Amino acid sequence: MNWVGKSLSQKVKIEMFSLHMTLSNHDADAFHVDRWIQFVTTNHNLQVLLLDFTMTTRTKKYVLHDLTNVAASLAFLMLRNCELRRPFFAFFLKDLSLTSVSVCGNHIIENLLSSCHLLQRFHIVDCLGTNKLRVIDLPCLKAATIKGVSMIQIVRLPNLEKLEYACLGPSTLEVIDCNNLKEFCFLEYGMTEEQTIEQFSSKFPFLEKLKLQRLKKSSKQLKRLSLLGTRCETLEELMIDCPNLRSYKYRGVVIPSIFSINTSCLQYVTLAPKPHTINNTQWFLRLRKYLANFKQVDCLKLWLFIKPPDQEAFSMMELKDESIPPPLKLKQLEVHTFYRAPSLDYTSLIDGLLWSSYPETISICSEIESIHSYQQPHEEFVKVLYKKLEDREENPECCNGSHIKCWRHHLKAFKCVSSSQKIDEQSLHHNTLNELFFALEIGNSVKFILTWEFSG
């Protein structure tokens, strides 16, 4: 520490000062940091200041007393795990990041932002003492991230293109005169549906990418939609009217039971159910009804978290009294599997997947987590799938007397290739599966090409 103090005390030009420090003895460490900050703040050439503190115990945060002198020249400021007690201005600041910074009132951050007319990006996350924030008249601002502030008002930011907002509790977000917004990451948990609908109306004519928890509104401009949230179990009703939508992603605990989508050019659909939700026949029934809303899809990606077999039962007998829509026909089904048990019976899972949709191609992809945990269990998945496809009867009698038919009645042929092979190359026969498994490494996949036949 003494060496740092001696180095800073020399009369040298300092343009950047970065400090990442663990405060084990708060008072003693704070004494040294105070001296270092004093040396730095007397240097009017400083352009970049990064202060990142870590506390070993639940001690009080380091108090950053005064940045008035140095702030006048700063272009980039990053503060983490400290406390601001006095307001200051930074007229030439272009990039601001405040994470877990405690402040004495809302005015400190508001006043700082109001002085930064050249600001292009800011990042304000979990700043204790700030429950309201008003961001107004920043003509150069292009991107903003705000998390942990319950009341937000954003006004007259003509060049704002990307906004990310999250708040764990009840919250209010008002965005006015930000017509150039193109990407909105809306990850809050407490906002009412009415507020959500209002925010994604015609206020943002150039909006192209949207991430949020709830949506029940139309948009003619929207091309990509992602519903990503850790509490999407509350999303039981979802209505989308986006005629130009090309990509749709959903991650949540449940699949919405009420769902409609109106689009004419959808190409990619990604579904990622949260862990411990793929567990019975009703889940696959909901999946099939959900997929039936997509009239035409080129590629469906499924991210599946696999559970023990006693909780993955799929039985056609449970569906005899159900009203079931036709399965979705698509060009490609891409299955990414995460395994949560060392040994699994994949029979029910495969039956459920092939009953839910009829793809022309199935790609089985295994993730690093499963490979490292249980020594390539995706080989067993591929082996079981291959055996089920190969051992099917030419004229199956499994569904006689039932109005619901399983996939065996419609599949006429299949062939299997590795991801390193081209589709037009010679297909692998079942007696070369060992060679196929030998080729499976991280990032590779197995592709099944299916030929279906439907009567009527």
Salt bridges, closest charged atoms under 4 A:
GLU15 OE2 - LYS13 NZ 3.41
ASP27 OD1 - HIS26 ND1 3.41
ASP52 OD2 - HIS20 ND1 3.35
ASP52 OD1 - ARG80 NE 3.70
ASP66 OD2 - ARG86 NH1 3.76
GLU83 OE2 - ARG85 NE 3.04
ASP95 OD2 - ARG121 NE 2.92
ASP137 OD1 - ARG156 NE 2.73
GLU164 OE2 - LYS147 NZ 3.04
GLU183 OE2 - LYS162 NZ 3.90
GLU183 OE2 - LYS209 NZ 3.88
GLU198 OE2 - LYS203 NZ 3.87
GLU236 OE1 - ARG286 NH1 3.98
GLU237 OE2 - LYS216 NZ 3.21
ASP298 OD1 - LYS331 NZ 3.91
GLU334 OE2 - HIS336 NE2 2.55
ASP351 OD1 - LYS388 NZ 3.20
ASP351 OD1 - ARG408 NH2 3.16
GLU367 OE2 - HIS336 ND1 2.74
GLU369 OE2 - ARG340 NH1 2.42
GLU390 OE2 - HIS430 ND1 3.01
ASP391 OD2 - LYS387 NZ 2.96
